[in-house]
Amino acid sequence: MKKFIVSFFGLVILILSIILISNIINDNIQEEISKINEAKSKDLVLKSFKAQTQNTNYNYLNIQRPDFVEIAKKSINTVVHVKSSSSKSDYSIEDFIFGRSQRRPQVGSGSGVIISSDGYIITNHHVIETAEDIQITTNNNQSFDATIIGSDEQNDIALLKIETQDELPYAVFGDSDTTQIGEWVLAVGNPFNLTSTVTAGIISAKSRSLDPTGRTTQSYIQTDAAVNPGNSGGALINDQGELIGINTAIQTQTGSYVGYSFAVPSNIAKKVIEDILEYGNVQYGFLGVTGTSLNSFRAKELKVEDTEGFFINGIDKESGANTAGIKIGDIIKDIDGIKISKFSDLKGYLNTKRPNDIVEVNLKRDDQSKKVKVQLNRNERINFYLIGILKNMSPDELSERNLDDGVKISEFNSDYKSYWEDYGVKENDVIRKINGEDINSISDIDKIVTSRKYYDPISIEILTQENKLERFNFR
């Protein structure tokens, strides 16, 4: 019996030993196989990298740097120095002590671009905004008095004119919609009163907005070409020598260039100038949708898969978008082939259009692509964040209220709706004044919105349907 037990345990130990040795051998084999596979993988990747290095064909890339010398020669004579002066009403204690006049001249400096041989010049609105006298100095040191033909604060573009018997060199507009990130550009201007300064860089971004509140509409070209105070109104030139932007802003805490700057795209600037010459003011094409730019957070919130595009959450009943069959929940992916990733893309492209223009909108609806043609109409509404949608009143509405002009409340902002209703303010009540200024049309409201700071106090006068004038103050 003892022999049987000893034999049995010996057999068990032998079997366990064989199993253990087999596992150890198997693990070693698997480890060696893994090492061999890893080595093969590394070898394949290495060979792939080497093959790419040896065989990659860069012929499709234009890696030759543009001839900046020739481009600068052509463009530098089209850029002028703009010197503006105005009277300032500030009266300091020094003025009182030294007996100086209350009105002292205030001198500003910027740049401009000649856009026609007979002396039309484009610059920034903020360069000549308060100007009473404007003097233009060309690159060959000729000086001229200039007059303001028109100006558009929203796009920061102004048109000047000088009189001369000579034909002037002028810049040719390029197509800013076709520019691409990474393209070489030159910035030409007069920073710090240093005339005829040229700097080089690349396009760093497009459709850039500098307003974090979203209350203003901006769509700048961003570049790393050095731009400083005095460059405003100068030219942004592409590698073909074409004008693709008007340098307008830097974003800095020091007041000087810190690595990037911004320009109004040439397509917007050109359209503004054409409108000023033809109509006397700027015409804006109105699509008639409201919504939000998509990103991963909003896509999850709205339960959509797209993280790029413009999600439509509201449509004006009288707009071309509504007539064309665009619906709430649609996502705008592109317009006329121009990609729409965010609101500044949408607004930037629409700023190049006029009422009655027809655009082709590529939508995504229920995971299906759909193209519709939309006729733009005139913008008769504005989204005023403290109230909601405000609209210009029709002739019949004005006649009914015995008014010459005015703006009505069309739709309340959901954030403030209960507030206004608690105070008896209703839709179709009329906005008469904001901050003491008469409100005749939505353009008056737009000027107030763009000029005031977000947290500034604001007062609003509303004429109710019972013809009672109510005043509201916000701080």
C-alpha positions in Angstrom: 0.0 0.0 0.0 2.9 2.3 0.9 4.5 1.6 -2.4 1.3 2.5 -4.2 1.0 5.8 -2.4 4.7 6.7 -3.0 4.3 5.8 -6.6 1.1 7.8 -6.9 2.6 11.0 -5.4 5.8 10.5 -7.5 3.7 10.4 -10.6 1.7 13.5 -9.6 4.9 15.4 -8.9 6.4 14.2 -12.2 3.2 15.4 -14.1 3.2 18.7 -12.3 6.9 19.2 -13.1 6.4 18.4 -16.7 3.5 20.9 -16.8 5.5 23.6 -15.1 8.5 23.0 -17.3 6.2 23.1 -20.4 4.7 26.4 -19.3 8.1 27.9 -18.7 9.3 26.8 -22.1 6.1 28.0 -23.7 6.4 31.4 -22.1 10.0 31.7 -23.2 9.0 30.7 -26.8 6.1 33.3 -26.7 8.5 35.9 -25.4 11.0 35.1 -28.1 8.3 35.3 -30.7 7.1 38.6 -29.4 10.7 39.9 -29.6 11.0 38.7 -33.1 7.7 40.2 -34.1 8.6 43.5 -32.4 11.9 43.6 -34.2 10.2 42.8 -37.5 7.7 45.6 -36.9 10.5 48.1 -36.1 12.4 47.0 -39.1 9.3 47.4 -41.3 8.6 50.9 -39.9 12.2 51.9 -40.3 12.3 50.6 -43.9 9.0 52.5 -44.5 10.5 55.8 -43.2 13.6 55.3 -45.3 11.6 54.6 -48.4 9.5 57.7 -47.7 12.7 59.7 -47.4 14.2 58.3 -50.6 11.0 58.2 -52.7 8.8 61.1 -51.6 8.1 63.4 -54.5 7.9 67.1 -53.4 7.4 68.3 -57.0 3.8 69.3 -56.2 5.0 71.8 -53.6 6.3 75.2 -54.5 9.1 75.3 -52.0 10.8 78.2 -53.6 10.4 81.4 -51.5 8.7 84.2 -53.5 10.8 87.0 -54.9 10.1 89.5 -52.1 12.3 92.1 -53.8 10.2 92.3 -56.9 6.9 92.1 -54.9 8.1 94.9 -52.6 9.2 97.1 -55.5 5.7 96.8 -57.0 3.7 97.3 -53.8 5.7 99.9 -51.9 4.7 102.7 -54.2 1.0 101.9 -53.8 1.1 102.4 -50.0 0.8 105.9 -48.6 1.2 107.6 -45.2 -2.1 108.9 -43.8 -1.8 111.8 -41.4 -5.1 112.9 -39.8 -5.7 115.8 -37.4 -8.7 116.9 -35.4 -9.5 119.4 -32.6 -9.6 118.0 -29.1 -11.9 119.6 -26.5 -10.1 118.4 -23.4 -9.0 121.3 -21.2 -6.3 120.5 -18.6 -5.0 122.5 -15.6 -1.8 123.1 -17.7 -4.0 124.8 -20.4 -5.5 127.1 -17.7 -2.1 128.0 -16.2 -0.4 128.7 -19.5 -3.4 130.3 -21.1 -3.7 127.8 -24.0 -6.8 127.5 -26.2 -9.3 124.9 -25.2 -9.1 123.3 -28.6 -5.8 121.6 -29.3 -5.0 119.6 -32.5 -4.9 115.9 -32.2 -2.7 114.1 -34.8 -3.1 110.5 -35.8 -1.0 108.4 -38.1 -1.7 105.4 -40.3 -1.4 104.0 -43.8 -3.5 103.6 -46.9 -3.4 101.8 -50.2 -3.9 103.5 -53.6 -6.5 101.4 -55.5 -7.0 103.5 -58.7 -4.8 105.6 -60.9 -6.9 108.7 -60.3 -6.4 108.8 -56.6 -8.8 106.6 -54.6 -7.3 105.3 -51.4 -8.5 102.6 -49.0 -7.6 102.8 -45.3 -9.1 101.8 -41.9 -12.2 103.6 -40.5 -10.4 104.1 -37.2 -7.5 105.8 -38.9 -9.7 108.8 -40.0 -12.7 108.4 -37.7 -12.3 111.8 -35.9 -10.3 113.5 -38.7 -11.0 117.1 -39.8 -8.0 117.3 -42.0 -6.3 114.4 -43.8 -2.9 114.6 -45.5 -1.5 111.9 -47.8 2.2 111.4 -48.4 3.2 109.0 -51.2 6.4 106.9 -51.2 8.1 109.5 -53.5 7.3 112.2 -50.8 4.5 114.0 -52.7 1.8 115.4 -50.3 -1.9 115.8 -51.0 -5.0 116.8 -49.1 -7.6 114.0 -49.0 -11.4 114.0 -48.6 -13.4 111.2 -47.1 -15.8 109.6 -49.7 -17.3 107.1 -47.2 -16.6 104.9 -44.3 -17.9 101.7 -42.7 -17.2 101.3 -39.0 -18.4 97.6 -38.8 -15.8 96.4 -41.2 -13.3 99.2 -40.3 -12.9 100.3 -43.9 -12.8 103.9 -45.3 -12.4 105.3 -48.8 -10.4 108.5 -49.4 -9.8 110.6 -52.6 -6.9 112.8 -53.6 -6.7 115.0 -56.6 -3.7 114.8 -59.0 -3.0 115.2 -62.6 -0.6 112.3 -62.7 -1.5 108.7 -63.0 -0.7 106.9 -59.7 0.6 103.4 -59.2 -2.2 101.3 -57.6 -2.7 97.9 -56.0 -4.7 95.1 -57.7 -7.2 93.2 -55.5 -6.6 89.5 -55.1 -9.2 86.9 -54.0 -8.9 86.5 -50.2 -11.3 83.5 -50.2 -8.7 81.4 -52.1 -5.9 82.2 -49.7 -4.5 79.4 -47.7 -2.9 79.0 -44.3 0.9 78.9 -44.7 1.0 81.3 -47.7 3.8 83.9 -47.8 2.6 87.5 -47.4 4.1 91.0 -47.1 2.8 93.7 -44.8 3.5 97.2 -46.2 2.9 100.3 -44.2 4.2 103.2 -42.1 4.7 102.0 -38.5 5.8 104.6 -35.9 5.9 107.2 -38.8 8.6 105.2 -40.5 7.5 105.4 -44.1 7.6 102.6 -46.6 8.3 99.6 -44.2 7.9 96.1 -45.5 7.7 93.0 -43.3 7.2 89.3 -44.3 5.4 86.4 -42.8 2.8 83.8 -43.5 -1.0 83.5 -43.2 -1.4 82.0 -39.7 -5.2 81.6 -39.7 -8.4 82.8 -41.5 -11.8 83.9 -40.3 -10.4 85.0 -37.0 -12.7 87.0 -34.6 -11.2 89.0 -31.8 -14.4 89.6 -29.9 -14.9 87.0 -27.2 -18.5 88.2 -26.5 -19.6 87.5 -30.1 -21.5 90.8 -30.2 -19.6 92.1 -33.1 -19.0 90.4 -36.5 -15.3 89.9 -37.4 -13.6 87.7 -39.9 -9.9 88.7 -40.1 -6.9 87.1 -41.8 -4.3 86.4 -39.1 -0.6 86.8 -40.1 2.8 86.7 -38.3 4.2 89.5 -40.5 5.2 92.3 -38.1 2.5 95.0 -37.9 2.8 98.0 -35.4 0.9 101.2 -34.7 0.9 103.2 -38.0 0.5 100.0 -40.1 -3.3 100.3 -39.8 -4.8 100.8 -43.3 -1.7 99.4 -45.0 -1.5 96.5 -47.5 -1.3 92.8 -47.0 0.2 91.4 -50.2 0.4 87.8 -51.4 3.2 86.1 -53.4 1.6 87.3 -56.7 1.8 91.0 -55.6 -2.0 91.2 -55.1 -3.8 93.0 -52.3 -5.4 90.3 -50.2 -6.0 92.3 -47.0 -6.0 95.7 -45.2 -3.9 95.5 -42.1 -6.1 96.7 -39.2 -5.3 95.4 -35.8 -2.8 93.9 -33.4 -3.7 92.0 -30.2 -1.2 93.0 -27.5 -0.8 94.0 -23.9 2.2 96.3 -24.7 0.8 98.3 -27.6 3.4 96.9 -30.0 3.7 93.8 -32.2 3.9 90.5 -30.2 3.9 87.9 -33.0 0.6 88.1 -34.9 -1.6 90.7 -36.5 -4.9 90.9 -38.4 -6.2 92.2 -41.7 -9.6 92.8 -43.2 -9.9 90.3 -46.1 -9.7 92.0 -49.6 -13.0 90.5 -50.7 -14.8 92.3 -47.8 -12.8 95.5 -48.3 -13.5 95.6 -52.0 -17.2 95.0 -51.6 -17.4 97.8 -49.0 -15.7 100.2 -51.4 -17.9 99.2 -54.2 -21.0 99.8 -52.1 -19.8 103.2 -50.9 -19.2 104.3 -54.5 -22.5 102.9 -55.9 -24.9 103.3 -53.0 -23.2 105.7 -50.6 -23.4 103.1 -47.8 -22.7 99.4 -47.3 -25.3 96.9 -48.3 -25.5 93.6 -46.3 -27.0 90.4 -47.6 -29.1 88.7 -45.0 -29.4 84.9 -44.9 -32.0 84.9 -42.1 -30.7 82.2 -39.7 -29.5 82.2 -36.1 -27.5 79.5 -34.5 -24.2 78.4 -33.0 -20.8 77.2 -34.1 -20.2 73.6 -33.5 -17.5 72.0 -31.4 -17.3 68.7 -29.4 -19.0 70.2 -26.4 -21.9 71.7 -28.3 -22.2 68.7 -30.6 -22.7 66.5 -27.5 -25.2 69.0 -26.1 -27.2 69.2 -29.3 -26.9 65.4 -29.9 -25.2 65.7 -33.3 -22.0 64.0 -34.6 -20.5 67.0 -36.4 -18.0 69.2 -34.6 -17.6 71.7 -37.4 -20.2 73.8 -39.1 -23.0 76.2 -38.1 -26.0 74.7 -36.3 -29.3 76.5 -37.1 -31.6 77.0 -34.1 -33.7 79.9 -35.5 -35.0 81.1 -38.9 -36.6 84.4 -39.7 -40.0 83.9 -41.2 -39.5 86.6 -43.9 -36.0 85.5 -44.9 -34.7 83.8 -48.0 -33.6 80.9 -45.9 -37.1 80.1 -44.9 -38.4 80.4 -48.5 -35.7 78.0 -49.6 -36.8 75.4 -47.1 -33.9 75.6 -44.6 -35.0 74.1 -41.3 -34.1 74.3 -37.6 -31.5 71.6 -36.9 -29.8 71.9 -40.2 -26.1 72.3 -40.2 -24.4 74.7 -42.7 -21.3 73.0 -44.0 -20.3 75.4 -46.8 -21.7 78.3 -48.9 -20.7 78.5 -52.6 -17.9 76.0 -51.9 -16.5 78.1 -49.0 -16.1 75.9 -45.9 -18.1 77.0 -42.9 -16.5 75.8 -39.7 -17.6 78.6 -37.3 -19.7 81.7 -37.2 -16.9 84.0 -38.4 -16.6 81.9 -41.5 -20.3 82.4 -42.2 -20.4 86.1 -41.4 -17.1 86.8 -43.3 -18.5 85.3 -46.5 -21.9 86.9 -46.2 -20.2 90.3 -45.7 -19.0 90.0 -49.3 -22.7 89.7 -50.5 -25.6 92.1 -51.1 -29.4 91.9 -50.9 -30.8 89.8 -53.8 -27.6 87.9 -54.4 -28.1 84.2 -54.6 -25.9 81.7 -52.7 -25.8 77.9 -52.7 -25.9 76.6 -49.2 -24.7 73.0 -48.5 -26.6 71.6 -45.5 -26.4 68.5 -43.5 -29.9 67.3 -42.5 -30.5 63.9 -40.8 -27.0 62.7 -41.9 -27.8 63.6 -45.5 -26.2 66.3 -47.6 -28.6 68.8 -49.2 -27.9 71.8 -51.4 -30.3 74.7 -51.6 -30.1 78.1 -53.4 -31.0 81.1 -51.2 -31.8 84.6 -52.3 -30.4 87.0 -49.7 -32.6 89.9 -48.6 -32.0 93.1 -46.7 -31.3 92.8 -43.0 -34.1 94.3 -41.1 -33.3 92.8 -37.7 -30.7 92.7 -35.0 -30.1 90.5 -32.0 -29.8 92.8 -29.0 -28.6 90.6 -26.1 -30.6 92.4 -23.3 -33.9 92.1 -25.1 -33.8 89.7 -28.1 -34.6 90.1 -31.8 -35.4 93.7 -32.8 -36.7 94.6 -36.2 -37.2 97.8 -38.3 -40.9 98.7 -38.4 -42.8 98.5 -41.7 -44.5 101.6 -43.2 -47.9 100.2 -42.1 -46.7 99.6 -38.6 -45.2 103.1 -38.4 -48.5 104.6 -39.7 -50.5 102.7 -37.2 -48.4 103.9 -34.3 -48.2 107.5 -35.8 -44.4 107.3 -35.9 -41.9 108.4 -38.6 -39.4 105.6 -37.8 -38.6 103.0 -35.2 -37.5 99.6 -34.1 -39.9 97.0 -32.5 -39.4 94.0 -30.3 -39.9 91.0 -32.5 -38.9 88.2 -30.1 -37.6 88.1 -26.6 -34.3 86.5 -25.6 -35.1 83.5 -23.4 -32.7 84.7 -20.7 -34.6 88.0 -20.2 -38.1 87.1 -21.4 -39.6 86.7 -17.9 -38.0 90.0 -16.7 -39.6 92.0 -19.5 -43.0 90.3 -19.2 -43.0 90.9 -15.4 -42.7 94.7 -16.2 -45.5 94.6 -18.8 -43.2 94.9 -21.9 -44.5 92.9 -24.8 -43.6 91.9 -28.3 -44.2 94.7 -30.9 -43.4 97.4 -28.2 -41.2 100.1 -29.7 -37.6 100.9 -28.7 -37.4 104.7 -28.7 -34.0 105.5 -27.0 -30.9 103.7 -25.8 -28.5 105.6 -23.6 -30.4 108.8 -24.5 -29.8 108.4 -28.3 -32.8 108.2 -30.6 -33.3 104.8 -32.2 -34.6 105.1 -35.8 -33.4 101.8 -37.2 -31.4 98.8 -36.3 -28.2 100.5 -37.6 -28.5 102.9 -34.6 -28.6 99.9 -32.2 -25.7 98.3 -34.0 -23.5 101.4 -33.5 -24.3 101.4 -29.8 -23.6 97.7 -29.4 -20.2 97.9 -31.2 -19.1 101.0 -29.4 -19.9 100.3 -25.8 -18.1 97.9 -23.4 -20.0 94.8 -22.3 -20.4 95.9 -18.6 -21.1 99.6 -19.2 -24.4 100.9 -17.8 -27.2 101.1 -20.3 -30.6 102.8 -20.3 -33.5 101.8 -22.6 -36.8 103.7 -23.3 -39.7 101.6 -24.6 -43.0 102.8 -26.0 -45.6 100.3 -25.0 -48.7 99.4 -27.1 -50.7 101.6 -24.7 -48.4 104.5 -25.7 -46.8 104.7 -22.3 -43.1 105.5 -22.2 -41.2 103.2 -19.9 -37.5 103.6 -18.9 -35.2 100.8 -17.7 -31.7 101.1 -16.4 -29.2 98.2 -16.3 -25.9 98.3 -14.5 
